[in-house]
C-alpha cells in the first residue's frame, strides 16, 4: 500500500496584538517569513494572518521536525510582538 499523505506536526500560536499592521509593511517580519520559508525548503508551510473578529495574530507552521517547527513559530511570534506589541 502506498502512502499519499504524510502527516507533519502543525504548531499553532495565537496572541493579542495592539494593532493590526499589515505584515508586508514590517520589513523585519517579511525577512523572518522568508527565512522560515527557506528553512522549510518546500517540506512544510507557513500560514500567518490576523483574526477577522479579534485583535489577534494567528501563526501556523507545519514542518517535518516538531521541535524545529516550535522554534520557528516562537521566532516569528517574537518578531511580530517586537514590531507591534502584544
C-alpha positions in Angstrom: 0.0 0.0 0.0 1.3 3.4 -1.0 1.1 6.4 1.3 -0.5 9.5 -0.2 -0.5 11.7 2.8 2.5 12.4 5.1 1.4 13.8 8.4 3.7 16.5 9.7 3.5 18.3 13.1 1.4 21.6 13.0 2.3 24.1 15.6 -0.2 26.9 16.2 0.1 30.1 18.1 -2.3 32.9 18.7 -1.7 36.1 20.6 -3.3 39.5 21.2 -1.7 42.5 19.4 -2.0 46.2 20.0 -2.9 46.9 16.3 -3.2 45.0 13.0 -0.4 46.4 10.9 -0.2 44.7 7.5 2.7 42.2 7.7 4.2 43.4 4.4 4.7 46.8 6.0 7.0 45.4 8.6 10.4 44.7 6.9 11.8 42.5 9.8 8.6 40.4 9.7 8.9 40.0 5.9 12.5 39.0 6.3 11.7 36.5 9.1 8.9 34.9 6.9 11.4 34.5 4.0 13.9 32.9 6.4 11.3 30.4 7.7 10.2 29.5 4.2 13.8 28.8 3.2 14.3 26.6 6.3 11.1 24.7 5.4 12.5 24.0 1.9 9.1 23.2 0.4 8.6 20.5 3.1 6.2 22.4 5.2 4.1 25.5 5.2 3.5 28.8 7.0 0.2 30.5 7.5 0.1 33.9 9.0 -3.0 36.1 9.5 -4.9 38.3 11.8 -8.2 37.2 13.2 -11.2 38.7 11.5 -13.0 39.3 14.8 -10.4 39.9 17.4 -7.1 41.8 17.8 -5.1 38.6 17.5 -2.4 37.3 15.3 -2.5 33.7 14.3 0.5 31.6 13.2 0.5 28.0 11.9 3.7 26.3 10.8 3.8 22.8 9.6 7.2 21.0 9.3 8.9 17.7 9.5 10.5 18.2 12.9 8.3 19.2 15.8 11.0 20.9 17.9 12.3 22.9 15.0 8.8 23.9 14.0 8.0 25.1 17.5 11.2 27.2 17.4 10.2 28.7 14.1 6.7 29.7 15.5 8.3 31.2 18.6 10.8 33.2 16.5 8.1 34.6 14.2 5.8 35.4 17.2 8.7 37.3 18.9 9.5 39.2 15.8 5.8 40.3 15.4 5.5 41.2 19.0 8.6 43.3 18.9 7.2 45.2 15.9 3.7 45.9 17.1 3.4 44.9 20.7 1.3 42.2 22.2 
